[in-house]
Amino acid sequence: MGLPEPHPGQPRRADLRVSDADRHAVADILREAAGEGRLEIDELEERLEETYKAKTYADLEPITQDLPVAGQAPVMPPPAAAPATGAVPVVYGQGEANDSASAFLSNVERKGVWVVPQHLSVNAVLGDANIDLREAHYSAREVVINATSVLGSVKVTVPPHVHVIVEGNGVLGDFKEPSEKVPEVLTADSPVVRVRGIAVLGDVTVKRRGPRGPKRTLKQHLGLE
């Protein structure tokens, strides 16, 4: 079965660039297959060479196609039920490859409708950084947020339809993954957000929340409308 056709304006999965983590994951699969006797040594060497030369999923997926994990791309989220009513649809668009947001003795935030670059550096030094992805568009199917908190706070908010991978470390600080209070609701076109970095005497917190609702007036809050 071939790869599904993308939505208009969305790049085909086969054309997406793979990361070093993808290549390493495929290499681990190959080594395990060789250990089980599924591959000869010369086949292993040949496929490892192809793996580390791969640039897209179209290059990478055929390498393990005849193995028990055939065709599985390491970073693609598993299929799940369709998004709940009211979920913000995923939009892919042209954006910067690299960008940054820094809070030095100050506050910085990105929220509302904005385009997440493929690589976003977020720095909070004695300050607060708030990155809200609930209405964001994405410049790539997989984006990486490198978060650094030094005596500060970085908060990344993701919606249910985003597959988030947290790979950071805390040094006398906290690097927190999202809780299960709001579950993932993934589809075939869900983006992948990797949050990496370090928290030194500070915190980096990733939270999953539902779509932003319409603003309510004071009278609405008081039940007068």
C-alpha positions in Angstrom: 0.0 0.0 0.0 1.4 3.4 -0.9 1.7 6.4 1.2 -1.5 8.5 1.7 -2.0 11.5 -0.4 -1.4 14.8 1.6 -4.0 17.5 2.1 -3.6 20.5 -0.2 -0.6 22.6 0.8 0.8 19.9 3.0 4.1 18.2 1.9 4.0 14.5 1.2 5.3 12.3 4.0 7.7 10.6 1.6 9.3 14.0 0.8 9.9 15.0 4.5 13.5 15.2 5.7 14.5 12.6 8.3 16.5 13.5 11.4 19.6 11.9 12.9 17.3 10.2 15.5 15.3 8.6 12.7 18.6 7.2 11.1 19.8 5.9 14.5 16.4 4.2 15.1 16.6 2.4 11.8 20.2 1.4 12.4 19.1 -0.1 15.7 16.4 -2.1 13.9 19.0 -3.4 11.4 21.5 -4.4 14.1 18.7 -6.2 16.0 17.7 -8.0 12.8 21.3 -9.1 12.2 21.5 -10.4 15.7 18.4 -12.5 15.1 19.9 -13.9 11.9 17.6 -12.0 9.5 20.5 -10.2 7.8 24.0 -11.3 6.8 26.9 -9.2 7.9 27.5 -7.8 4.4 23.7 -6.9 4.1 23.9 -5.2 7.5 26.9 -3.1 6.4 25.2 -2.2 3.1 21.9 -1.2 4.7 23.7 0.8 7.4 25.5 2.8 4.7 22.2 3.5 3.0 20.6 4.5 6.3 23.2 7.2 7.1 22.9 8.5 3.5 19.1 8.8 3.7 17.7 12.3 3.5 13.9 11.7 3.2 11.4 9.1 4.4 11.3 7.8 0.8 15.0 7.0 1.2 14.7 5.5 4.7 11.5 3.5 4.8 12.5 0.8 2.1 15.6 -0.1 4.1 13.5 -2.0 6.8 10.5 -2.9 4.5 11.3 -6.6 4.5 11.8 -6.8 8.3 9.1 -7.3 11.0 8.8 -3.5 11.5 8.4 -2.9 7.8 7.8 0.7 6.8 7.4 2.2 10.3 9.0 5.6 10.5 10.3 6.1 14.0 9.0 9.7 14.7 5.6 9.5 13.0 2.8 9.3 15.6 0.6 6.3 15.7 -2.8 6.5 14.0 -5.6 7.4 16.3 -9.2 8.5 16.3 -10.2 11.6 14.4 -10.0 14.9 16.3 -12.9 15.9 18.5 -15.3 18.5 17.2 -13.9 22.0 17.6 -10.2 20.9 17.2 -8.0 23.4 15.3 -7.1 21.9 11.9 -3.4 21.4 11.2 -2.0 23.9 8.7 1.4 23.6 7.2 2.9 26.7 5.6 6.1 28.4 4.5 8.1 29.6 7.5 11.7 30.3 8.8 14.0 27.4 9.2 15.4 28.9 12.4 14.1 31.5 14.9 14.5 32.4 18.6 12.6 33.8 21.5 14.5 35.1 24.5 13.5 36.5 27.9 16.4 38.0 29.8 15.0 39.6 33.0 11.8 40.0 31.0 8.8 38.1 29.5 8.3 36.8 26.0 5.4 34.9 24.4 4.3 33.5 21.1 0.6 32.7 20.9 -2.4 33.0 18.6 -1.9 32.3 14.9 1.8 32.2 14.1 4.2 29.9 12.1 6.4 27.7 14.1 9.9 27.5 12.4 11.5 24.1 12.0 14.0 24.9 14.8 13.0 27.3 17.5 15.4 28.3 20.3 13.7 29.6 23.5 15.8 31.1 26.3 14.6 32.3 29.7 17.2 33.7 32.0 15.6 35.2 35.1 12.5 35.6 32.9 9.5 33.8 31.6 8.9 32.5 28.1 5.4 31.3 27.0 5.1 29.3 23.7 1.5 28.5 22.8 1.0 26.2 19.8 -2.7 25.8 20.0 -3.5 28.0 17.0 -0.1 27.7 15.4 0.8 26.7 11.8 3.9 24.7 11.2 6.7 25.2 8.7 7.5 21.5 8.7 5.9 18.2 9.8 8.4 17.9 12.6 9.7 20.9 14.5 12.2 21.1 17.3 12.0 23.5 20.3 15.4 23.9 22.1 14.4 25.3 25.5 17.0 26.7 28.0 15.9 27.9 31.4 18.3 29.5 33.9 16.6 30.7 37.0 13.6 31.3 34.7 10.6 29.5 33.3 9.7 28.2 29.9 6.2 27.0 29.2 5.2 25.2 26.0 1.5 24.6 25.4 0.4 22.0 22.8 -3.1 21.0 21.6 -4.3 17.4 21.7 -3.7 16.8 18.0 0.1 17.4 18.3 2.5 14.5 19.1 5.0 15.9 21.6 8.4 14.3 22.5 10.2 15.7 25.5 13.9 15.0 25.6 15.3 17.7 28.0 17.1 17.5 31.4 16.8 19.4 34.7 19.9 20.4 36.7 18.5 21.5 40.1 15.4 22.3 38.1 12.5 20.6 36.4 11.9 19.5 32.8 8.3 18.3 32.8 6.3 16.3 30.2 2.6 16.8 29.7 0.3 15.0 32.1 -2.4 12.5 30.9 -5.2 14.8 32.0 -5.7 15.9 28.4 -5.0 12.9 26.2 -3.5 13.0 22.7 -6.0 12.8 19.8 -3.8 12.1 16.8 -4.5 11.7 13.1 -2.4 10.8 10.1 -1.4 14.5 9.5 -0.6 15.3 13.1 2.7 17.3 13.5 5.6 16.2 15.7 7.0 18.7 18.2 10.3 17.7 19.9 11.1 19.8 23.1 14.8 19.5 24.0 17.1 21.5 26.2 18.0 22.0 29.9 16.6 23.7 33.0 19.1 25.0 35.5 17.6 26.2 38.8 14.5 26.8 36.7 11.8 24.9 34.9 10.7 23.9 31.4 7.1 22.7 31.4 5.2 21.1 28.5 1.4 21.1 28.9 -1.4 19.8 26.7 -4.6 21.8 26.6 -7.7 22.0 24.5 -8.3 24.6 21.8 -8.4 28.3 22.9 -12.0 29.3 23.3 -13.6 32.7 22.5 -12.9 35.5 24.9 -15.7 36.2 27.4 -16.8 39.6 28.5 -17.1 40.5 32.2 -20.9 40.3 31.9 -20.6 36.7 30.5 -18.4 35.7 33.4 -21.0 37.0 35.8 -23.9 35.3 34.0 -25.5 38.6 32.9 -25.5 37.8 29.2 
